[in-house]
């Protein structure tokens, strides 16, 4: 009976996605467009194949065939290495479905992307001092869309890459892939560290074949997801094992996330879940927690002393947001169509996982619940309308932390469904990211 309820939940989730597609098309025909090129997706419907197609099919087939056996039998370190390698292969092969040029080298070089500004940044201190003054649109020196829409940490990543001799779209794409693939390591490490190794192992195949890999390769939001999931894994290690180095690193990475994307303020929800779960295992090591906070404060101080005040940037970004297409995107459509995009990003398996969540102080329950709460908070704010299939990657990955809630006998079937949705989207839709 519960398995039937799982199928109904997944069917409803896919129905929501179909409804968003139909409603978007009908609104366009009625002269009331929702301003997404293939609503609710940002992209163009165009069936295609590429060099990545056989690679993606091979990776998916191998993980479906052997993933659960390896997850159950490999030593923990070998499992993490295999998970990371599998995730890199999956993300990379999906990107190559669009070919090397379009899928890898040019994704981050278009006029609205970060790399279009890198060449003009010759003085980083001066850029930071004047960053906020260039956020608003309709002025001669306005930042391009993605640079303006994020704190300076995001563009600084690519400036730094360029400065060490790894400039250009290909290296930027590779960075997003190799950092984004850390989700397949960081999420299981977090679950295991917080006391549930069985659930951590169960989640690994679902994180390797995560459907959001379509947008991790390549978008900066995939990189953001890798950074924040790693930060939460380090936080779990710091609090359960009293590792001071991990606490400082966690604080630095978590707060660095705020300087990568304003929306990552909501990462505080899963971070609080980690703290609560760690407290269940042992009393909180207050010195380590204090040094975690100190690591975060150091990041804030560095940016502030350099001339960028985060709150100024945030308020200006909200103003810029309503200077653009966001004003024309109807909240009444996007407040639920955004959730349809979560179905595409997290996959249909997220629906039975969420359905099976019950009040219980366990990683397999609290971590996906925290991810869902962060998504709902971002959705209701109205500051995320469309494009959330990539923007919410740092939160959507935590839904897979609940894979252990699925009955073992049904997990392979759900994993196949996850892979199929990713392959269909990637081969039928030419995504913008």
Residue, then its C-alpha position, 0 to 999 in steps of 0.5 A: x500500500x505504501x509503495x502505491x502511495x509512493x507511485x501516486x506521489x511521484x505521479x503527482x509530481x510529474x503531473x505538476x511538471x506537465x501542468x507547468x509546461x501546458x500552463x506556460x504554453x497556454x499563457x503564451x498563446x493567450x498573450x500573457x507570457x511567463x517569460x521563460x523560453x520553454x516554460x517552465x524551463x529556460x532553454x529551447x525544446x530541440x531533440x538532439x544527441x552528441x558525443x556524451x550520449x553513449x557516455x551518459x548511457x554507459x554511466x547510468x547503466x553501470x550505476x544502476x547495475x552495480x551501484x547498490x552492490x558497491x554502495x553496500x560492500x566497498x570500504x567507506x573511502x573507496x566508496x567515496x572515491x567511486x562516488x566522486x568519479x561516477x558523479x564527475x563522469x555523469x555530469x561531464x557526459x551530460x554536458x557533452x551531449x551538447x558537444x564540447x563547444x556548446x556544452x563545455x567551452x561557451x556556457x560561461x562565456x555568453x554576454x550575461x555570464x561571469x567570464x564576459x567581465x573577467x577580462x575587464x577586471x584588472x584591479x581587484x581591490x578597485x573592483x571590490x570598492x566599486x562593485x555595489x555602484x555597478x549593480x543597478x541596470x541602465x547605467x554605462x558601466x552596469x555589471x552583466x546580469x549574473x555578475x550584478x545578481x551575485x556578490x563579488x565572490x562569484x566573479x572572483x572565483x573566475x578571476x582567480x582561475x584566470x590569474x593562475x593561467x586557467x582562463x577561458x570557458x573550458x577551464x571554468x566549466x571544468x571547475x564547476x564540474x569537479x567542484x559540483x561533483x563533491x555533492x556525491x561525497x559531501x552529502x553521504x559524509x554528512x549523513x554518516x558523520x551524523x550517525x547513519x551509515x546505512x542511510x549514507x550508503x543508500x544515498x550514494x547511487x542517487x547522488x551520483x545519478x542526480x538529475x540536477x547534474x544537467x545544470x551542474x554541468x556547467x553552471x556556477x550554481x553547481x559550483x555553489x552546491x559543491x562548496x556548500x555541501x562540503x561546508x556542511x559535511x565539515x560542520x558535521x565533522x567538527x561538531x561530532x568529532x571536535x575537529x577544530x580545523x574542520x570547524x574553521x573550514x566550515x565557517x569559512x566555506x559557509x560564509x563564503x557561500x553568502x559571497x557567492x550567492x545572496x540566496x545562499x543565506x537559506x543554507x542556514x536551514x540545513x546548517x541548523x539541522x546539522x547542528x541539531x543532529x550533532x547535538x543528539x550525538x554529543x554535547x556541542x563543543x563550544x570552542x569548535x563552534x566558536x571558531x567556526x563562527x570566527x572563520x565566517x566572521x573573518x570572511x565578512x571582515x575581509x570583504x568589508x575591509x576591501x570595500x564591499x558591504x554585503x547588505x548594500x549589495x543585497x538591497x541593490x540586487x533586489x532593486x536590480x531584480x525588479x528592473x528586469x524581467x522579474x517584474x513581468x514574470x507572474x508570481x501566481x504562475x511561478x510560485x508553483x511552477x518553481x516547484x515543478x522545476x524542483x521535480x526536474x532537478x531533484x527527480x521524481x524520487x524526491x516525491x516519495x522521499x518527502x512523502x515518507x518524512x516523519x517527525x524524527x530526529x534522524x539525518x535521513x529525515x531532518x536533512x531532506x526536510x531542511x532542504x525542502x524548507x529552504x526551497x519553500x522559503x526561497x519560493x515564497x520570497x518571490x525573489x526566485x521566479x524561473x531558472x530555479x532548476x539551477x539556482x536551487x541546486x544547493x538545496x535540492x541535493x539534500x532531498x536525496x539524503x532521504x533515499x534511505x527512506x525508500x524500501x530497498x526493493x524499490x530503490x533500483x526502480x527509482x534510480x532508473x527513473x532518476x536517470x531517465x528524467x535527466x537523460x530525457x531533459x538533456x536530450x530533448x531540451x537545449x538548456x541555457x545552462 
